[in-house]
Amino acid sequence: MYNHSDIFPGTQRKYCVYIPAQNKPGKPACVYINQEGMQWKAPTVFDNLSYKNEMPVTIGVSISPGKVLADSGANALNRLNRSFG
């Protein structure tokens, strides 16, 4: 969880870095970046395609859209910061 932003104070973002088992230190790997969080069972898909040599070894980096938590109150909703990424 990343929650420090000078540009969008109070915004929280979840991030994930997926390093496949087939990755070998010192060998080049592709990088896939997704700004919607880890979706579509990506790690399983990456592993299966890499194992079959249908896709190069690929490291996945995902970042969720920002969220600003509501200040208080049972009826308050969190504000999603999707329009700013």
MARRO-454598 format. One record per residue (C-alpha): x, y, z; residue number from 0; residue in one letter. Coordinates in Angstrom, 3 decimals. Example, Ala and Ser with C-alpha at 12.3 -4.5 7.8 and 13.67 -1.06 7.14 Angstrom:
<atoms>
+----------+----------+----------+-----+------+
|       xx |       yy |       zz | pos | code |
+----------+----------+----------+-----+------+
|   12.300 |   -4.500 |    7.800 |   0 |    A |
|   13.670 |   -1.060 |    7.140 |   1 |    S |
+----------+----------+----------+-----+------+
</atoms>
This chain:
<atoms>
+----------+----------+----------+-----+------+
|       xx |       yy |       zz | pos | code |
+----------+----------+----------+-----+------+
|    0.000 |    0.000 |    0.000 |   0 |    M |
|    1.380 |    3.384 |   -1.003 |   1 |    Y |
|   -0.251 |    6.319 |    0.774 |   2 |    N |
|    2.155 |    9.233 |    0.506 |   3 |    H |
|    1.592 |   11.666 |   -2.330 |   4 |    S |
|    2.600 |   15.299 |   -2.528 |   5 |    D |
|    0.442 |   15.739 |   -5.631 |   6 |    I |
|   -2.731 |   13.996 |   -4.358 |   7 |    F |
|   -2.533 |   14.124 |   -0.518 |   8 |    P |
|   -4.516 |   11.410 |    1.249 |   9 |    G |
|   -4.633 |    9.143 |   -1.806 |  10 |    T |
|   -3.942 |    5.452 |   -1.244 |  11 |    Q |
|   -2.834 |    3.057 |   -3.969 |  12 |    R |
|   -2.270 |   -0.671 |   -3.791 |  13 |    K |
|    0.582 |   -2.032 |   -5.842 |  14 |    Y |
|    1.862 |   -5.493 |   -6.607 |  15 |    C |
|    5.063 |   -6.738 |   -8.214 |  16 |    V |
|    4.869 |  -10.266 |   -9.576 |  17 |    Y |
|    8.129 |  -12.057 |  -10.347 |  18 |    I |
|    7.543 |  -15.408 |  -12.073 |  19 |    P |
|    9.303 |  -18.578 |  -10.980 |  20 |    A |
|   10.921 |  -18.786 |  -14.433 |  21 |    Q |
|   12.755 |  -15.488 |  -13.854 |  22 |    N |
|   16.519 |  -15.930 |  -13.607 |  23 |    K |
|   18.629 |  -13.188 |  -12.009 |  24 |    P |
|   20.988 |  -11.669 |  -14.554 |  25 |    G |
|   18.805 |  -12.624 |  -17.530 |  26 |    K |
|   16.590 |  -10.041 |  -19.226 |  27 |    P |
|   12.844 |  -10.225 |  -18.676 |  28 |    A |
|    9.895 |   -8.340 |  -20.109 |  29 |    C |
|    7.848 |   -6.022 |  -17.892 |  30 |    V |
|    4.050 |   -5.691 |  -17.983 |  31 |    Y |
|    2.530 |   -2.643 |  -16.263 |  32 |    I |
|   -1.177 |   -2.452 |  -15.461 |  33 |    N |
|   -2.786 |    0.617 |  -13.893 |  34 |    Q |
|   -5.945 |   -1.241 |  -12.845 |  35 |    E |
|   -4.392 |   -3.582 |  -10.289 |  36 |    G |
|   -3.578 |   -7.250 |  -10.861 |  37 |    M |
|   -6.472 |   -8.622 |  -12.899 |  38 |    Q |
|   -7.579 |  -11.587 |  -14.946 |  39 |    W |
|   -5.500 |  -14.040 |  -12.905 |  40 |    K |
|   -2.466 |  -12.521 |  -14.606 |  41 |    A |
|    0.177 |  -14.428 |  -12.573 |  42 |    P |
|   -1.382 |  -17.778 |  -13.514 |  43 |    T |
|   -1.729 |  -16.758 |  -17.156 |  44 |    V |
|    1.874 |  -15.472 |  -17.271 |  45 |    F |
|    3.178 |  -18.696 |  -15.687 |  46 |    D |
|    1.232 |  -20.937 |  -18.054 |  47 |    N |
|    2.235 |  -19.042 |  -21.196 |  48 |    L |
|    5.896 |  -18.821 |  -20.122 |  49 |    S |
|    5.983 |  -22.536 |  -19.311 |  50 |    Y |
|    4.675 |  -23.323 |  -22.819 |  51 |    K |
|    7.213 |  -20.880 |  -24.352 |  52 |    N |
|    4.308 |  -18.915 |  -25.819 |  53 |    E |
|    5.360 |  -15.771 |  -23.958 |  54 |    M |
|    8.741 |  -14.587 |  -22.701 |  55 |    P |
|    9.376 |  -14.435 |  -18.962 |  56 |    V |
|    7.452 |  -11.347 |  -17.857 |  57 |    T |
|    7.491 |   -9.462 |  -14.578 |  58 |    I |
|    4.125 |   -7.906 |  -13.735 |  59 |    G |
|    3.740 |   -4.533 |  -12.018 |  60 |    V |
|    0.228 |   -3.428 |  -11.104 |  61 |    S |
|   -0.980 |   -0.224 |   -9.502 |  62 |    I |
|   -4.593 |    0.325 |   -8.500 |  63 |    S |
|   -6.394 |    3.604 |   -9.166 |  64 |    P |
|   -6.143 |    5.993 |   -6.231 |  65 |    G |
|   -8.635 |    6.010 |   -3.386 |  66 |    K |
|   -9.199 |    8.707 |   -0.771 |  67 |    V |
|  -10.824 |    7.352 |    2.378 |  68 |    L |
|  -13.924 |    9.121 |    3.687 |  69 |    A |
|  -13.261 |   11.329 |    6.714 |  70 |    D |
|  -16.003 |    9.913 |    8.929 |  71 |    S |
|  -19.642 |    8.998 |    9.196 |  72 |    G |
|  -21.450 |    5.787 |    8.404 |  73 |    A |
|  -22.925 |    7.231 |    5.199 |  74 |    N |
|  -19.707 |    8.697 |    3.828 |  75 |    A |
|  -18.184 |    6.952 |    0.812 |  76 |    L |
|  -14.571 |    6.676 |   -0.197 |  77 |    N |
|  -13.654 |    8.837 |   -3.182 |  78 |    R |
|  -12.050 |    7.039 |   -6.095 |  79 |    L |
|   -9.331 |    9.008 |   -7.844 |  80 |    N |
|   -9.714 |    7.205 |  -11.159 |  81 |    R |
|   -9.835 |   10.358 |  -13.301 |  82 |    S |
|   -6.270 |   11.161 |  -12.247 |  83 |    F |
|   -4.918 |    7.579 |  -12.540 |  84 |    G |
+----------+----------+----------+-----+------+
</atoms>
